[in-house]
Amino acid sequence: MRFMRVLLTALLVTGSACGGNSTSPSVTNTLTVMLRDSPFSDAKALLVTFSTVSVHLSGGSFVTVPLSGGATTRTCDLKKLTSAQDLLGTGALAAGHYTQIRLVVASATVYFDNASSGTTACAASLSAPAGRSAPVVIPSGEVLLNREFDLTSSITTTLALDFDGDQSVKDTGNGTYMMTPVVAVVSVQ
């Protein structure tokens, strides 16, 4: 325990001696957001493009969690996440108490005839499969998850999210689909 205190003190002194920004937190933690799915069963592929992942710091504001690979968007084929999970975003955040997770969905398209090619479930962009497709309207464009969690210094915390495609995507008739995203936080580790 004494060794850990000495090490932490040395790291804090070294960080401040290097001219760090006084408004930045001195103790950070890595937050990783993983995504899996219970997919929309009528589709061969369901490509959903996320533009932002953020978390709300208690007493503060929403803090952006960088998308994987530093991309500006991350597209996931939810059909490929039925028995697996993939990285949505990860980054260093201030230690503290967080109260919400926010996902901003930029677009979604459902494909009926063919699965997407390749084995990658999520990437900066995915190729659309051939065949019949339909855009999916997303009225709000965002999902707010009220799940509190704590980030403590020097520990990686992983949030596992489950996107429920069958509950999220509805056929509204005349080839029109609407998404009201149903996402659950299944674990915080």
C-alpha positions in Angstrom: 0.0 0.0 0.0 2.8 2.4 0.9 4.5 1.6 -2.4 1.3 2.4 -4.3 1.0 5.8 -2.5 4.7 6.7 -3.3 4.2 5.6 -7.0 1.0 7.6 -7.3 2.6 10.7 -5.7 5.6 10.4 -8.1 3.3 10.2 -11.1 1.3 13.2 -10.0 4.4 15.3 -9.4 5.9 14.2 -12.7 2.7 15.0 -14.6 2.4 18.5 -13.1 6.1 19.2 -13.6 5.7 18.6 -17.4 3.5 21.6 -17.7 0.1 19.8 -17.9 -3.0 21.8 -18.5 -4.3 23.0 -15.1 -8.0 22.4 -16.2 -7.4 18.7 -17.1 -7.9 16.1 -14.4 -4.7 14.7 -13.1 -6.0 11.2 -12.5 -7.6 9.3 -15.4 -9.1 6.0 -16.0 -9.7 4.1 -19.3 -13.3 3.5 -20.2 -14.1 0.9 -22.9 -17.6 0.6 -24.4 -18.4 -2.8 -26.0 -21.5 -3.5 -28.1 -23.4 -6.8 -28.7 -26.8 -7.4 -30.2 -30.0 -9.4 -30.2 -30.6 -8.6 -33.9 -33.6 -7.7 -36.0 -34.5 -11.2 -37.2 -36.1 -10.2 -40.6 -32.8 -8.9 -41.9 -29.5 -10.4 -43.3 -27.6 -7.2 -42.2 -28.4 -4.2 -40.1 -25.8 -1.5 -40.4 -25.9 1.2 -37.8 -23.5 4.1 -37.8 -22.7 5.8 -34.5 -21.3 9.3 -34.5 -20.8 9.9 -30.7 -20.4 7.9 -27.5 -20.4 10.0 -24.4 -20.9 9.7 -20.6 -22.2 12.2 -18.1 -19.9 13.1 -15.2 -21.9 13.8 -12.1 -22.0 17.5 -11.4 -20.5 18.2 -14.8 -21.4 17.6 -18.4 -21.2 14.9 -21.1 -17.7 13.8 -21.9 -16.9 12.2 -25.3 -15.5 8.7 -25.4 -13.4 8.5 -28.5 -14.6 6.0 -31.1 -12.4 3.0 -31.8 -9.4 3.8 -34.0 -10.0 7.6 -33.6 -12.6 7.5 -36.3 -15.3 10.2 -36.6 -18.0 7.5 -37.0 -18.2 3.7 -36.3 -20.5 1.4 -38.3 -21.6 -1.9 -36.8 -23.4 -4.7 -38.5 -25.6 -5.7 -35.6 -26.3 -9.2 -37.2 -22.6 -10.0 -36.7 -22.8 -9.2 -33.0 -25.4 -11.8 -32.0 -22.8 -14.2 -30.6 -19.9 -11.8 -30.2 -19.1 -8.2 -29.1 -17.0 -5.5 -30.6 -15.4 -2.3 -29.5 -17.4 0.9 -29.9 -15.1 3.3 -28.2 -12.4 3.7 -25.6 -10.5 6.5 -24.0 -9.0 8.1 -20.9 -11.5 9.9 -18.7 -11.4 11.6 -15.3 -12.0 9.4 -12.3 -15.4 10.1 -10.8 -19.0 9.2 -10.7 -20.9 9.0 -14.0 -24.7 8.9 -14.3 -25.5 8.3 -18.0 -24.3 6.9 -21.3 -25.3 8.6 -24.6 -25.1 7.0 -28.0 -25.8 9.2 -31.1 -26.9 7.2 -34.1 -26.2 8.9 -37.4 -27.9 6.4 -39.7 -29.1 2.9 -40.1 -30.0 0.7 -43.0 -31.6 -2.8 -43.1 -30.6 -5.3 -45.8 -32.8 -8.2 -46.6 -31.1 -10.4 -49.3 -27.4 -10.7 -48.3 -25.2 -10.5 -45.3 -22.4 -8.0 -45.2 -19.0 -9.3 -46.5 -16.0 -10.0 -44.3 -15.8 -11.0 -40.7 -15.5 -7.5 -39.1 -18.6 -6.5 -37.2 -17.6 -2.9 -36.5 -15.3 -0.5 -38.4 -15.0 3.1 -39.4 -17.1 2.1 -42.4 -18.5 -1.2 -43.7 -19.4 -2.1 -47.3 -23.1 -2.3 -47.9 -24.3 -5.8 -49.1 -26.0 -6.1 -52.5 -29.8 -6.6 -52.8 -32.9 -5.1 -51.3 -32.4 -2.6 -48.5 -34.4 0.1 -46.7 -33.2 3.1 -44.7 -34.2 3.1 -41.1 -35.6 6.4 -39.7 -34.3 7.3 -36.3 -36.6 10.0 -34.8 -34.5 11.1 -31.9 -31.0 10.1 -33.2 -29.8 9.3 -29.7 -30.0 6.9 -26.9 -29.7 7.9 -23.2 -29.0 5.1 -20.8 -29.5 5.9 -17.1 -26.8 3.7 -15.5 -24.5 5.0 -12.8 -21.0 3.8 -12.5 -17.7 4.9 -11.0 -14.3 5.3 -12.7 -11.5 4.9 -10.3 -7.9 5.8 -11.0 -5.6 3.3 -12.8 -8.3 0.8 -13.6 -9.9 0.0 -16.9 -13.7 -0.1 -16.7 -15.6 -1.9 -19.4 -19.3 -1.1 -20.2 -21.0 -3.9 -22.1 -24.1 -2.7 -24.1 -26.7 -4.9 -25.7 -28.5 -3.5 -28.6 -31.9 -5.2 -29.1 -32.6 -5.2 -32.8 -36.0 -6.9 -32.7 -37.3 -4.4 -30.2 -35.5 -1.4 -31.8 -36.5 -1.7 -35.5 -40.1 -1.8 -36.6 -41.7 -2.1 -40.0 -44.1 0.8 -40.3 -45.5 -0.3 -43.7 -44.8 0.5 -47.3 -41.2 -0.5 -47.0 -40.5 2.1 -44.3 -38.7 1.2 -41.1 -38.2 3.1 -37.9 -35.7 2.6 -35.1 -36.4 3.5 -31.5 -33.1 2.1 -30.1 -33.5 -0.3 -27.2 -30.1 -0.7 -25.6 -29.3 -2.2 -22.2 -26.2 -1.9 -20.1 -25.6 -5.6 -19.3 -22.4 -5.1 -17.3 -20.0 -2.7 -15.8 -16.6 -4.3 -15.0 
